Amino acid sequence: MVEFGFPAFLVLSAFLFACGLTCLATKRNAIGILMGVELILNAANLNFVAAARFVPTFRLEGQVFAVLVIVLAAAEAAVALAIFLNFYNNHATVNVENATDLKG
């Protein structure tokens, strides 16, 4: 069995973060933007779990932070999807460029 080191997990996390950032920058669909945010949160989770595995003084904290990020991502997804459904009911689209009437 191959064991990967800490730098391999950091590279994978950086790749996930870059994919999420690219998704945020290029998508005009609200669901695509939400997927980009989820990728960024998963990259942070991977960092926490890898640090919990390889840094002896961060064992419990890394796992606790990862669980908190999962809870935060679930709450964020629920609120965002509720906003998207309401916006779709009012405008028949989830294109973020059509959301100019939401400005205060």
JOCOR-V164383 format. One record per run of one state. SS is the DSSP state (H for helix, E for strand, C for the rest). FROM is the first residue (numbers start at 1). TO is the last residue. Records with the same first field share a line. If there is no record, write none. Layout:
SS=FROM-TO ; FROM-TO
This chain:
C=1-5 ; 27-28 ; 55-55 ; 92-94 ; 103-104
H=6-26 ; 30-54 ; 56-91 ; 96-102
E=29-29 ; 95-95
